[in-house]
Amino acid sequence: KGGSPSIRSTVGTLWGVYDVFRLLYSRIAQQAGENYTAQHFSFNHHLGACPDCGGLGMKLKCDPDEVIVDRNKSILDGAISKNKFVGYYADTNGQFMATLKEVAKQQGWDIACVWEQLSKEVKDVILYGTGDKIWEVTWKFNTKSRVGTQLLNAKWLGLCTYIDDEYQRKLHNKNIKGLEDLMHRVECPTCHGSRLKPQLLKTKFLNKNIQEISQLSIESCLALIEHAEARIDPRVLAISKVVLPTVKESLETIVNLGLGYLNIDRAVTSLSGGERQRVILAGQLSSHLYGVIYVLDEPTIGLDEGQGVALSTVLKKMVENGNTVIVVEHDPSFIRSADYLVELGPGAGNLGGEVIYQGKVDGIDEIKNSVTHKMFQDEGFTRVKTQGEKGNHFGIKGASANNLKKIDISFNSQQITAITGVSGSGKSSLIKNVLFRSWNKKRPVHCTSISGMDQFEEVLLIDQGLLTQSRGSTPASYTGILEQIKTIFSKTADAKAAGLKKADFSYQSKKGKCTTCGGHGELKISMDFMSDIWLTCDRCKGMRYNDTILACSYKNR
């Protein structure tokens, strides 16, 4: 499954090779007289995690770009975010801004000019303050209820510092979405991104601590270990001989899957779907399990031909180890590599659900109504379409998210633009992390500049994320079709006779829903030591509505 990976998960932990390294480094530490276990080298365990960042390697701090949102205006007139948390400290009539104005007055700074014209010193003071210095401030307040003057002795800590302090105070509150929008990740100043307690980094293998070896690409790590024996301290050699064959085998597996370019400590949240799936498969293959059924849903999506072949090779190796692999797939070359084929059809939706063929792959050629047979016949056929006229230009310069290497991209509006490339080449990073985020933030994000976007009224991201978590939501309610159906039914003679309104034709309304199942159409049955199960409601027979609503008909339905 894809799912949403934890921010604590890295390629090494997901794949399992980091666990082997933890074992290796703990044994080396013990041999040197340090009483460290493998858990000490885990950044997900309290024994090893950096106490400052909790093993994340980074901390959430206020992002100055989320505070100063319009650099062509002054902080007194539009430069500062309208976020309510920032607004409290940036209120031009408030005591905080009165303190900042006093600082500026005494320093001889004009903070009424546009942000871009301010010196770095002034910008730093506005954002990060003047430390513990006390300023004598005359605050002329003007609120809805009263106007007056108050003398203050106050520190100016800076807009970002105030937001950081606010975030720490409200860290465990439920409603801090507005605060989280102002934060970004910065390297932990204590562990410098290693995630571990600093004393653990003194243990070395091949002159590298566990962080340094995790920062290597998988290919580089494999090259290092392949020539390791001659360079290892004799006292460490006996320990490493037990562990290194397992590490080498795991590294070779993932290199064969085309992922040798990934760093071991790469965050799983930054991987593409195809990369993540192959990392998980590499971990399963390295675990040497047998008697397991692996179910994969379209694993070749986003893979080029070579990567598809590599994936097929790994799956065949899993079968050789005594496992079974079942794959939902459309890719013809991958289907040809299977041992057994089941085709469902003949169409989709209520036209499907039948077995068209099951048997050896080459037997499909005898089934003339098979879409798989037709696909095999049509392989190599490319439909050519005339390219549409170009619209206005828009583009990105210096895109550098995840795998992107400061690239420049040019697009044209009023066309369909296809972003292609192998899995992990940066397609999603370019579109989601650069183009879409830059639009949302109204500034370049993960790039040096973005141009031409002012021609669009709106930019919509349509991905494969869940539409809703509510059990009451259906395609009809999500798309708005149900609202129109409710209107139609509310105008029927049956509805008028029963005194029903449009709102009553909702299976979530008090007058509309079945009282037994609450409008779900199903009842949840607790199974104690097993997962809960849902059974069709006996009262409404799964129709969600009560008898009064179901008595109303439109065209005999």
Residue pairs with C-beta under 8 A, 6 or more apart in sequence:
2 273
2 276
2 277
5 14
5 268
5 269
5 271
5 276
6 268
7 56
7 267
7 269
8 43
8 44
8 55
8 56
9 267
9 268
9 269
10 18
10 214
10 264
10 265
10 266
10 267
10 268
11 218
11 262
11 263
11 264
11 265
11 266
11 268
11 271
11 279
12 18
12 21
12 214
12 264
12 265
13 19
13 44
14 268
14 276
14 279
14 280
14 283
15 250
15 254
15 279
15 280
15 282
15 283
15 286
16 250
16 283
16 286
16 287
17 247
17 250
17 251
17 264
17 286
18 214
18 264
19 38
20 243
20 246
20 247
20 250
21 41
21 210
21 213
21 214
21 247
22 38
22 39
22 41
22 42
22 210
23 38
23 243
24 205
24 239
24 240
24 243
24 244
24 247
25 36
25 41
25 203
25 205
25 209
25 210
26 36
26 37
26 38
26 40
26 41
27 239
27 243
28 203
28 204
28 205
28 236
28 239
29 36
29 40
29 203
30 36
31 235
31 236
31 239
32 203
34 203
36 200
36 203
37 47
39 45
39 47
39 48
40 47
40 48
40 197
40 200
41 48
41 196
41 200
41 210
42 48
42 49
42 55
43 49
43 50
43 55
43 56
43 57
43 194
43 195
43 196
44 55
45 55
48 55
48 196
48 197
48 200
49 55
49 195
49 196
49 197
50 57
50 188
50 190
50 191
50 194
50 195
50 196
50 197
50 198
51 190
51 197
52 59
52 188
52 189
52 190
52 191
53 59
53 188
53 190
53 191
53 195
55 195
55 196
56 188
56 195
57 187
57 188
57 191
57 193
57 194
57 195
58 185
58 186
58 187
58 188
58 193
59 185
59 186
59 187
59 188
59 189
60 167
60 180
60 183
60 184
60 185
60 186
61 160
61 164
61 183
61 184
61 185
61 186
62 159
62 160
62 161
62 163
62 164
62 167
62 182
62 183
62 184
63 182
63 183
63 184
64 127
64 160
65 184
65 441
65 443
66 81
66 83
66 181
66 182
66 183
66 184
66 441
67 80
67 81
67 86
67 127
67 159
67 160
67 163
67 182
68 75
68 79
68 80
68 81
68 115
68 127
69 79
69 80
69 81
69 442
69 443
70 78
70 79
70 115
71 79
71 114
71 115
71 116
72 79
72 114
72 115
72 116
73 79
73 114
73 115
74 111
74 112
74 113
74 114
74 115
75 90
75 111
75 115
75 126
76 92
76 97
76 111
76 112
77 112
79 114
79 115
80 86
80 87
80 90
80 159
81 87
81 90
81 182
83 178
83 181
83 182
84 178
85 163
85 166
85 178
85 179
85 182
86 159
86 163
86 182
88 94
88 96
89 96
89 97
89 159
89 162
89 163
90 96
90 97
90 159
91 97
93 141
93 142
93 143
94 141
95 137
95 139
95 141
95 150
95 152
95 154
96 156
96 162
98 137
98 138
98 139
98 140
98 152
99 135
99 137
99 139
99 152
99 154
99 155
99 156
100 111
100 126
100 156
101 111
102 135
102 136
102 137
102 138
103 109
103 125
103 130
103 135
103 156
104 110
104 111
104 122
106 135
107 125
109 118
109 122
111 118
111 122
111 126
115 123
118 126
125 156
125 158
126 158
126 159
127 158
127 159
127 160
127 161
128 157
128 158
128 160
128 161
129 155
129 156
129 157
129 158
129 161
130 155
130 156
130 158
131 155
132 155
133 155
133 156
134 153
134 154
134 155
135 153
135 154
135 155
135 156
136 151
136 152
136 153
137 151
137 152
137 153
137 154
138 149
138 150
138 151
138 152
139 149
139 150
139 151
139 152
140 148
140 149
141 147
141 148
141 149
141 150
157 165
163 179
163 182
163 183
166 179
167 176
167 179
167 180
167 182
167 183
170 176
170 179
187 193
188 195
190 198
191 197
191 198
193 211
194 201
194 211
195 211
196 210
196 211
200 209
200 210
201 209
201 210
201 211
202 209
203 209
203 210
205 213
205 232
205 236
205 240
206 213
206 224
206 228
206 231
206 232
211 265
213 221
213 224
213 264
214 263
214 264
214 265
215 263
215 264
215 265
216 224
216 263
216 264
217 260
217 261
217 262
217 263
217 264
218 251
218 254
218 255
218 259
218 260
218 261
218 262
218 263
218 264
219 255
219 260
219 261
221 251
221 264
222 248
222 251
222 252
222 255
222 260
225 244
225 247
225 248
225 251
226 248
228 240
228 244
229 237
232 240
246 286
249 286
250 282
250 286
253 282
253 285
253 286
253 314
254 260
254 262
254 278
254 279
254 282
256 310
256 313
256 314
257 278
257 281
257 282
257 307
257 310
257 311
257 314
258 278
258 306
258 307
258 310
258 422
258 423
258 424
259 275
259 278
259 279
259 282
259 424
261 424
262 271
262 275
262 279
262 424
268 276
268 279
270 402
271 279
271 424
272 302
272 423
272 424
272 427
272 428
273 301
273 302
273 423
274 299
274 301
274 302
274 303
274 307
274 423
274 424
275 423
275 424
277 296
277 299
278 307
278 311
278 314
278 423
281 311
281 314
281 315
281 318
282 314
284 292
284 294
284 318
285 314
285 317
285 318
285 321
288 321
289 321
289 323
290 321
290 322
290 323
291 322
291 323
292 323
292 324
293 323
293 324
293 325
293 326
294 315
294 318
294 323
294 324
294 325
294 326
295 326
295 327
296 315
296 325
296 326
296 327
296 328
297 328
298 328
298 329
298 330
299 311
299 327
299 329
300 307
300 308
300 311
300 329
300 331
300 334
302 422
302 423
302 427
303 311
303 422
303 423
304 422
304 423
305 333
307 422
307 423
308 331
308 333
308 334
309 333
311 334
312 334
312 337
315 325
315 327
316 337
318 325
319 325
319 339
327 334
327 338
329 335
329 338
332 372
332 375
332 376
332 379
335 341
335 361
335 372
336 361
336 376
338 361
339 360
339 361
340 358
340 359
340 360
340 361
341 357
341 358
341 359
341 360
341 361
341 363
341 364
341 372
342 355
342 357
342 358
343 355
343 356
343 357
343 358
343 364
343 367
343 370
343 371
343 372
344 352
344 353
344 354
344 355
344 356
345 351
345 352
345 354
345 356
345 370
345 371
346 352
346 354
346 356
346 369
346 371
356 367
356 369
356 370
357 363
357 364
357 367
357 370
357 372
364 370
364 372
364 373
364 376
365 373
365 376
367 373
387 415
388 414
388 415
388 416
389 414
389 415
390 412
390 414
390 415
391 412
391 413
391 414
391 415
392 412
392 413
392 414
392 452
392 455
393 410
393 411
393 412
393 413
393 451
393 452
394 411
394 412
394 413
394 450
394 451
394 452
394 453
394 455
394 456
395 408
395 409
395 410
395 411
395 450
395 451
395 452
396 408
396 409
396 430
396 434
396 435
396 438
396 447
396 449
396 450
397 408
397 447
397 448
397 449
397 450
397 451
398 406
398 407
398 408
398 447
398 448
398 449
399 406
399 407
399 408
399 409
399 429
399 430
399 434
399 446
399 447
400 406
400 407
400 446
400 447
401 426
401 429
401 430
401 433
401 434
401 446
401 447
402 426
402 429
402 433
403 424
403 425
403 426
403 429
404 426
404 429
404 430
404 434
404 446
406 448
407 430
409 430
411 417
411 452
413 452
413 455
413 456
419 427
419 430
419 431
420 427
421 427
429 446
432 461
432 463
433 445
433 446
434 445
434 446
434 447
434 450
435 450
435 459
436 459
436 461
437 445
437 446
438 444
438 445
438 446
438 447
438 450
438 453
439 453
439 456
439 459
440 459
444 450
453 459
467 473
467 478
468 478
471 520
472 507
472 508
472 519
472 520
474 482
475 481
476 482
476 485
482 506
485 505
486 502
486 503
486 505
486 506
487 502
488 554
489 495
489 502
489 505
489 552
489 554
490 500
490 501
490 502
490 504
490 505
492 552
492 553
492 554
494 551
494 552
494 553
495 504
495 505
495 552
498 548
498 551
498 552
500 511
500 548
500 549
500 552
503 509
503 511
503 512
504 511
504 512
504 549
505 512
505 549
505 552
506 512
506 513
507 513
507 514
507 519
507 521
507 544
507 545
508 519
511 546
511 548
511 549
512 519
512 545
512 546
512 549
513 519
513 544
513 545
513 546
514 521
514 537
514 539
514 540
514 543
514 544
514 545
514 546
515 539
515 546
516 523
516 537
516 538
516 539
516 540
517 523
517 537
517 539
517 540
517 544
519 544
519 545
520 534
520 537
520 544
521 536
521 537
521 540
521 542
521 543
521 544
522 534
522 535
522 536
522 537
522 542
523 534
523 535
523 536
523 537
524 532
524 533
524 534
525 532
525 533
525 534
525 535
526 532
527 533
536 542
540 546
540 550
543 550
